[in-house]
Amino acid sequence: MKITILGAGPGGYVCAIRAAQLGAEVTIIEDTEVGGTCLNRGCIPTKTLIASADALHKTRNAEDFGLELNGSVSPNILKIMERKRKVVDTQVKGIRGLFKSWGVKLMEGRGVIVNSKKIKVDLKDGSTAEVETDKIIIATGSSPAQIPVFPFDGTRILSSDHAINLDTIPKSLIIVGAGVIGCEFAFIYKEFGSEITMVEMMPRAVSTEDEEISALLEREIKKKKIKLITNTGVQKVDVKEDGVTATLSDGKTIEAEKVLVSIGRAVNSKNIGLENIGVNTGKRGEIIVDAKMQTNVEGVYAIGDVIGGIMLAHLASKQGLIAAENATGGDAKVKYDVIPAAIFTSPEIASVGLREHQVKEKGIKYKVGRFQFRALGKAHAMGEISGIFKIISEEGTDKILGAHIIGPHASDLIHEVAVAMDGGLTVNDIAHTIHAHPTLAEGVMEAAEDVHDMAVHCPKK
Amino acid sequence: MNPGDVMYHKEHTWARVSGNKATVGITHYAQESLGDIVYIDEPETGTNVDAGTELTQIESTKATSSVISPVSGTVTEFNEELSDAPEIINEDPYGKGWIVKIDITDESQLKDLMDSTEYEKYLEEEVKLK
């Protein structure tokens, strides 16, 4: 069985390794760098920048921890970016090493589907090759979406791809879109010293999250003195010699050194030969697949951002595992009801399952348990007390419908609830489990207890 | 401890009224119950608020709570000093720790407020027994 994968991001590379583990002869074609957006332009680079911002913040507040700082601390963006490159390089080498170890053949170039059994590759060295294959898996990902009236120029009008590679810290930065990407960059560059104004079309920041989580994040945004303008669009951006002027939908103008456009991501489904085999796509170009990740063309699968929907690295990886299984004769499906997700703002946000407004819309009778980080001894010891745990369960059955956490280490804490949901456990199963003290995870237990007003560290209601 | 020149709301806020203008804050009891105050949300000036409804939110090391407006009216000013030093509320709740100034639109509601003697009795009889 020969399997060829287009794209070596978190969907494609995971798929390649699993297909090899299942005995297939695997070729993977990548035209930029293995690891895709996640490793080279997304998840990992931003997390290294956040690590630098966090270290800076802690050092600046050293006095709060009883430390005397003899001298000053300031960010050196070139060194911060150098550290980021090292981290990314190490991970890239790791994936290349895994390919070698599992016998996955990496072809560096751009692959175009000729027919369902053949892919033509324009290799980076200028030569051309052809790959004969039994199955094709498309994992070409997505790119930053731009606004046609003010496209990216890389110097004044930036995408997230540019924002992770700046060589100076902008004095001021307008961020169009206060979603996941916009908010992460707002906190990073604010800490580095930029004056930030976020402009968001929706009524709230991170509008896909639970409303309570958005409200709490907005308060943290205020505390950081990041400006957030909601219910407002950006109509045009004029680039001048020394900066940009953005005209908002209410007619007001704001000026800054640069503007970052983070309004979402567009699928990469063009110029890969889909038309040569008649793969069905949707309105935004997203490839349409069934529950087994197969397209309308027998033996051709698609996974990750290129199929639209929820664009998360770990979901792409899961889809890659399922596609590998199915392409090698299996019969697996992706379950979409338990997908944890994290936003690395300060503090972090994490969610799994339904938001409270979604539960209401579905007409499900529910109960909510809440617990504040500031009621945890560990949070006080760490000096990070802002945030809440929120667990939503079905009334009567106690089945967990969703969990939402904003607070330090939220991205790690959410998984206890994700496992419980995947295993069909109830809030009481979490509440009855002994949680180590002193930890932040105690907050998950207390929130589970609070569903029935039994949280010990909550005042009587 | 609770000054006589202000009027008290049962949700532990106070109003110092002069003509149709009120300065508003939280009471000594409120700041003591909250503990160390770490943040107060700045309500936008121009916002209309009804007596007995949320004026803004306040965060302490123990809890996040609503600040209930003792009067109905329009917020005209926020005590900017609280942005950088919210602990002033703990130190001087009836003085430097004032929160907002409000132009009163419905003076009839003032009669629902308590004077300091009534408020202290209220604390003794109803609040502390809870």
Interface residues (C-beta under 8 A of the other chain):
Chain A: R219 K222 K223 Q372 R374 A375 H380 I385 S386
Chain B: V38 Y39 D41 E42 Q57 E59 S60 T61 K62 A63 T64
